[in-house]
Amino acid sequence: MSRQSWGFSSLRLKNKQTSEDTNAFQRRGRFFSSLREDRRQKLSSVSEDGSAADGENQNVFTERETERAKGTVFLGEDEEQDKGAMKRLSTMWMSVRGKMSRDRSLKEPESLLSPDTAPVDEQQREPRYASGQFFFEYLVVVSLKKNKTGTYEPQISYQFPKRDGMVRFQKEEEEKTLKAITLFCFPEGINWAPLTEYSSETFSFVLTEVDGSRRNGYCRRLLPHGNGARPPEAYCIISKVACFGLFSKIFDEVEKRRQISMAMIYPFMQSLREAPFPAPGNTVQIKSFIPDSGTEIISLTRPTDSWLEHVDFRTLFHCLSDEEVLQVFAATVLERRIVFLAEELGTLSQVIHAVSVLLHPFIWQHTLIPIVPQILIDVVMAPTPYLLGVQKRLADEVIDQGDLLVVDLSDGRKETFIRRIGDEDSILPHKLKEEILQALRSRSEKSSLEELNHIVPEAFLPFFIKTVGHFSRYVVRNRPDAAPHFHKRNFCKAIESKSVRHFVKKFVQTQMFDLFIQEVEQRPTSQTGFFEQKISEYHRKMREKVKKH
C-alpha cells in the first residue's frame, strides 16, 4: 500500500453499449471515461512517461466541464441521464480538494518524475537490468510537529534528493506531492500524542496520475530513537516500482542508519539511486559504509515473477477463510464497490494488493486506495467501483452507504461481511469455485511466501482459462487489411455450460475485460501475450495428463 493527484477517478476505456441485462454495478462503471485509449494510440510515438498525456496534475476531482475541456473525462450518450449525479459528485471532490490546496492545471515538471512510468514488466529490459529505471524518486521522513493549536501535524523533516533550481510552478507541484505523502503516512489526521511505546509497521499506498499511471508509496512508521515520550515518525519512499518486499529491506537499512545519524541515510540512498535497477530474478549489490562496521554489501533481489513482487498472500489468508476470499474475489471480478476495514495499516494495504492480483491476467482499472486518509473519507460516496482500505474507527462513516461489500479484517470480529449485496456466494460457477477451493487446500498454515506465490496463482488462473480462455478464436479480421475485432456475441454463445455462460455474460461487461480485449486487438499478430502462454501451457499439461491415464 500511485497518483500525484491522488484522486479517485474511475478510469474508463470507452463508452460501452448498454445491454438489456446491465445491472447497477455496471452502470456505475460508465460514469467516467479516461485517457487510456488515447494514450495507447500515442504509444508508437511517445514514450510511456507521465507527460505522454496532457501532463496536467490535479489534486482530486475537478469539475466535469473543466475535465471535458482538457479531454480527460467525458460522458457518452448513454450517460447523459447521470449528469446530475456527476455534478454533485464533482462538487463533493471540489470541497475535498479545497482542504488541501488550490487546483492549478500545470504541466508535469520533468525534474519531478523519473523517465518511465510504464509498469516494470512492460518495459524493454537488458539481460540483468531494467533500462531507464530508478529504484525510487523520493525518500522523505515525515515527523509530527506540534502547531500553534497544540495538535500534532505531519510535516516533511527530511527529503532526498533535494530539488534545486526549480521554477515556481515546479515547486508548487512538488509541494502538492509532498502534502499528499504526509496525508498517507499519517492518515489518522491530527489525533496524535507523544508515546513511550509504539510497534513499528510497514504499509504502502498508491498515488495515481490523471492519465492512469501509478506510483507506489512505501511507508514505515516507528518511534524515533530517544528517551521519554515522543511522537512516531515515518519513512516514506515514492517509486514507480511495485515491489513491497524489496523496499521493506531498504527500510531496514534506512532505519539502521537513522539510529546512528540522519546524515548516514544520504550516502546509502545516493548509492541506491545510482545503482542499476535489476530485472526480475536478478540481484543488485549496494556498497555502504557504517561507522564501527566498515563497508557493507547489501544484496537486493527481485522475484522472477514481477507481477507478484508487490504481494504477500499470507495476510489475506490469515484474515479470511478460503470461502470468504472467494466471495471477495467474486465481487471484485464484477467490479463492485468494496471496502476493507482494519486497524493496522499494513493489513489494509497487503490485503487490497493481494485481492487485486487474484484478477491476473486482468487488471483492476478503477479507484484503488489501500489506505484512505480521514480527510478524504467522502470517497466512499463515489458511485463508481472501488477497492478502499479504511481504518475500523471510521466504520460508521462507511456502512451506511448504498450497494457495497464491507469486509472486516480485524481479529475478534463478530462477522466478516458487515454489509453485502447478498449474491456473492453464487456469482462464480459452482464447479469452478470448488476447483479453486480444492487447489487452495494444497497449502499448509506454515507455507512460505514463495510457496503461496506459486499455489495461489495456480488456483485462480485456471478459473479464467476455463471461462474466457477461448477469447483468441473470436478476435478476427473481417478483411486482411482490417483491424482485428472481437465478436463478443459468438464468444459467449460458444460456452456450453449454462452457469459458466451466465457468469461470462456479466464478466465481459466489465472494464477490466474491455481493456484486456482492446489491448489484444491492438497487439501485433506475431506477439503472444502472458494469458495466451498460460492457456497453451494449461492445455499441454491436460493433454499430457490424459496420455498418462
N, C-alpha and C positions, 0 to 999 in steps of 0.2 A: 503495500500500500503504500496524460500529463498535459497541462494546459495553462499557458501563461494567462489566458483569460479565465482559467479555472471556471468556465461557465458550464452550463448544463444543457447545451443544445443536443437534441436527439438527432443524430446525423442521418440524413435521408439521401438515398441514391437518385431516385427519380420518382415521378408521380406514377403510382400503380393504378391500374384499372380496378374499380370497385366490383367485387363479385357478390353474388347473392348471399353467400354464406359468410361474408366478412363479419367478424364479431367486434365487440367493443375494444378488445385489446389491439386488434389490427387497425381500427380506426384511429386509436391514439398514435399509432406509428406513422400516420400520414400528416401530422401536424407540421412537421418541419422538413425542409429539404436542405441539401448541403452542397459543398463544392466538390464532393468526391468524384462525380462523373466528369466534371470539367477538368479536375486535376489530373485524372487518368489520361484524358485526351492530350494533356500537355507533357506527359512524361517523356515523349520521344525527343523533346527539345529543351526541357527544363529539368534540372536535377531535383531530386525529391528533398528539398530543404524547406525550411519554414517560409521562405519567400516565394515558393512555387505558386502559391495562391496570391491573394492581394497583399499578404504580409501585414495586414492590419490586425491590431490586437484590441480586444475588448475585455472588460472585467467581469461582466456577467451578461445576461440577455440585454441587447439593445432593442429599441422599438422596431417593430416589424417593418415599418416604412423605411427606416434607415438601412436595415439589413437588405431589403429588396433593392434599394438604390446601389448597394455595394455588390449585388449579385451573390450574396452569401446565403440568404434564406428567401424562399418564395413559396407561395401557395399555389397548388394546382386547382383545376376547375372543380374537382370533386371535393375540394377542401374549403370552398367559399363559405359553406354553412358554418364553419368553425371560426370565422373571423372574430366574432365576439369573444369567444374563449381565448383566442390568441392575443387579443388586445389586452384582456385582463391579465393574462399570464405575463405579457411583456411589461405591463405596469408594475407587477409584483417584482420582476427582476430589476427594473429600474430603481425601485426603492431599496432593494438589497445592495445594488451597485453603489447607490448614493452613500451607503455606510462606509464604503471603502475608499473610493476616490472618484474624481471626475473622469468620465469616459472621453478619451480622445482617440480619433481614428488616425493612427500613425503607422508608418511603415516600420517593420521589424528591423532594428539595427543589426547589421551583420556581425558586429562585435559581440552581440549578446548571445548569439547562437553558434554552436559548432556546425561544421559544414553539412552534416547529414542528419535528417530527421526520419529517414525511412527505417522501418523495422530492421534489426540487425540481420535476421535470416533472409531478407530480401536483397541485401547488398552484395555486390561482387566482392569476393574475398581473395586475398593472396593465400598461398598454401597454409600459412600459420597465423596470419594476422588479418583482421578486418581492416581494409584500407579506408583512410579518411575518417576514422572513428576515434573519439576520445573516450577515456573512462568516464569523465564527468565534466560538467560545465561549472558547477559551483560546489564549494563546501562552505557552509555557514555554521556558526554557533549562535543559537538563539537563547538569550538569557531573559529571565523575568526581572524587570526593573520596576521599582515602586514609583508610581506617578504622584502628582500633586493631590489626588483624591485619596491616596493611601492604598490603592489597589495595585496589583502587580500586572504589568503589561509586557507581552513578549516583544523583545527588540533584538536586532542583529548586533552582536557584540564582536563578531569576527567573521571575516569574509575572505575566501581565496578562490580564484585570483581577484585582485582588485582591478576595477575597470577605470583606467585613466584615459584622459583625452577624449572623453565623450562629449558630444554636443548636448544641448538642453533636452531635446525630445528623447534622446537615448537614455539620459539619466532618469527621465520621468518613467520610461518604460521599465528600466531596471528597478526603480522604486516600487512599481506595481508588482513585479515578480517577487521581490523580497518581502513585500507586505503579505502576499499570498502564502509565502513559505511560513511566515510566523503564525498565520492562522492555522495551517495544517499541522504545524509542530505542536501547538497548544490549542487544539480545537475546543477545549472546555471553556475558553474565554478568560475572564479576569479573576475567577474564583480560586485564587491560589494563596497559600500561606507558607512561611518557612517551615521546613521539615527536618527532622533528625534521621529519619529512615525513609528510603524510597527504593522500590525494586526497579532495576533497570529494565526497559522494554524497547524493543525494536519493531518498527512498523513501516509501512510505505503508503504513499498516496499518489495521485495522478494529476498532472497539470495538462490540460488539453487545449491545443491551439484552435482557432476558429476554422482552420482548414481540416481539422480532424486528427492531425498529428499529435502524438502524446509524448510527454516527458515524465519520467518517474522520479518521485521524491522518496528518498530513503532517510529515515529518521531514527535516532537512538536518543532516548531520554534517560537521564540518570542524575543522581545527586553529585554535584561537583565536589572535588577534593577539598576538605577543610574541616573545621571544628564548629560545633554548635548548630543551631537551626539555620537552614538556608533553603532557598527555593531551588527546584531542579533546573537543569538546563538541557538543551537539545542540540545534538549534532545533526546536520542535515546535508545530504548530498543530492544534487539535481543532475540527472543523467538521462540520455536517450536510450541507455542500455537497460533492458529489463532482466536483472539477474540478482534476486534478493540474497541468495547465499553468498555470492561473491562480495557484495557490498557489506554484508554482515561481518565478513572477515576484515574488510577495510576498516570498518568501525572499531573492531578490536584493536587494530594498530593505532588508530587515531586516539582512542581512549587511553591507551597505554602511554602515549606521548603527552597527552594532555595532563596526566598526573604528574609529569616531570615539569613541563613548562608549555605554555601556549606556543612559544616560539619553536618548539620541536615539531609542531604539526606541519609548518610550512615546507621544510625540505622533503618530508615524506610525500606530501601531496604534490609537490613540484615534480618529484621523480615519477609519481604515478601518472601525472598529466602528460609527461614527456614519453612515457612508455607506449609501445605499440599495443593496440588492443587485440587480444588473442581471438582467433576464430574458434568456433565450437570444438570442444575436445582438446584444445591446446592450452599451454601454460605460458605465462609471462613471469619473469622474476624481477623483483624490485629490490635494489640495494638501499639500505637506510642505516644511518649511524645513530646510536643511542649511547649517551654517556654511561660509563661503567660497564657497558655491554659490548661496545665495539660495533662493527658493521654487521648488520643482519641482512639476510637474503630472504625475502618474503615471496612465496610462490602463490600465484593467483591462477586458478584453473577454471575454465568454462566447461559446463556439461556438454556432452556430444549433441544431445537434442536441445537446440537453442530455444524451442518453444516451451520447454519445461523448466528452464533455468530460473524462472521467477516464481516457481510454485513449490509449496510444501503441503502435500496432501494429508500429512499427519494431523494437522489441526482440524481440517474438515471432518475427518472420520473419527476424531476424538469427540467433537461437539455433536455430531449427528450419527444416527444409525444408518445402515445401508439403505433401508426403506425410506428414511427421511431424506437422504441425499438424492434418491431417485425422484421424489416429489419436487424437490427444489430444482433438479435438472429438468423435469418436465415443464415446470413453469418458465424456466429460463429459455428453453427451446422455443416456446411460443411467444417469447419476448414480452413478458408481463412485468408489472411493477413489483419489485421485491426489495424488502428492507430487512437487513440483518441487525439484531440487537446484541450487544455485549458490552461489558465494562472495559475489557482490555482492548487497546487499540491494535495490538498485534494480532489478536484473534480476528477482529473485523477485516483487516487487510489481507491476512492469509486465506481466510475462508472465501472472500469475494474473488480473489485472484484464482483460487483453485476451482471455484464454480465456473468461472468464465472459460478456463482451459478445458473443462469437460466437453465444451462445444466443438473443440478442434476436430476437423479442419475448418469449421465455420468460426466466425469472429463476431463477438458482441459489438454492435455498431452504435448502441445508444448510450445514454448517460451512465457513467461508471465512476462512482465516488466512494472508495473504500472507507473513508472517514469523513463524515460531514461536520464541518465546524458548526458550533452552536449558532453563530450569527447567520449561517446560511441554511438553517433547518427548514425554511419555507420551500426548499427544493422538493420536499415530499409532496407538495401540492401539484407538481407538474403532471400533466395528463399523459405524458409520453412514457414509454418503457424506461426503466432504470434498475440498476443494482446499487443500492446505497448501504453504507455501514453507519449506524447511529449508536451512540453510547446509550446504554439502557436507561440512564436517568432522564433521558429525553423521550422515553417511550410514549408518554401521554400525548405528545405532540405529533405522533405518527399514527397510532392505531385508530384514530377517528377519521382517517381518510377513506376514500372510496374503495374500488376493487383493487386489492393488492394482497400480496403474501407477506406476512410479517413473521420472521423466523428468530426465535430466541435461542441464542447460543450459550447463554450463561449457565454455569454449574448450579445445580439445585433448583432448576426451573420447574414449575408446575406443569407446563405444557410447552411443546416446541413451537407449534404454529399458533400464535396469538390471534392472528387474523388470516383468513384464507378464502379462496373462491369456493372451494368445495369439490372441484373435479380433478385436483392434482393427482390423485391416485389412479385415475382412469384415462389420463391423457396418452400414455405410452401403450402400445400394443402389448397385451398380457404376456404372450410368449417371449417377446424380445426383452421385456422387463425382467422376466425370470432368468433369462440367459445372462443379463448383466449382473443380477444378484449372485448367480452361481459363480461367475468369474471373479467377483469381489471376495467371495468366501475363500479363495485360494490364498489370501494373505493372512498373516497372523498379527496379533497385537504387538509383537516385537519386530514387525517388518521395518527395515531401514528405509530411509528416504529414497535411496536408489531402487530398492525393491518395489516400493509404491509407485515410483515413476515409471516402472515397467508394467505393473499389474493393472493400475487404474486406467491408463490409456487403452490397454489391450482389452479392457472390459467394455469401454464405451465406444471405441471406434467401430467395432463390428455392427453396432446399432445403426450407424449412419450408412455403412456399406450395404446392409440388408434393406434399408428403407429407400435410400436415394442413390445407391451405388451404380445404378444403370443410367445415370443422367447423360453420360457422354454419347450414348446412342441417339439422343434426341437433340443434340446440338449439331445442326446440319446446315449446309449451304444450299439454297434453292438454285443457285447458278454458280459455276466455277469462280466467277469474279465477284460474287456477292459475299457480304459479311455473314458469319455464322449466326444462326438464330435458334433459340431454344423453344421446342414445341412442348409447352407445359401440359397441354390437354392430353396429348398422346402419352407423355411421360407418366402421368397419373393413371391413365387407363391401362397401362401395361402392368400395373401391380395386381397380382392375383388375389392376395389376401385382402379381405374386406376391411379388417381392423387396421392393417398397415396403410391401405389406401385412404382410409378416413383420417389417419394421422398426417400422412404426406400432403393431403389437400390443404391442411392448415399450415403445415411447415413451409410449403412453397410460397405462402403469402408473407412470410417474414422477411425482414430487411437483410438478415444475415444470409439467407439463401439467395435473395435477389442479388446481393453484391457478389456472392460466390459465382453465380452463373454469368454475370456481366464480365467478371474477370476471365472466366473460361472463354467467353465469346471473343474477347479482345486479345487472347493469348495466341501466339503463333502456333499453327497446327503441328509443327515439329516438336513443340515443347510439352513435356509431360509434367503435370503438377503433383504435389505431395499426395493428394487424395487418390488420384489415379494409380499412383505407385502402390499405395496401400491396398487398393482394390485388387490389383493384379497379384500382389503377394498373398492376399487372403484366398483368392480363388485357386492359386497354385497350391497352397497348403491344403485346401479342401480336396483337390484332385489327388494329391499325394496320400492323404488320409484314406480316401476311398480305395486307392490301389492297394494299400496295406491290408485292408479288410476284404 
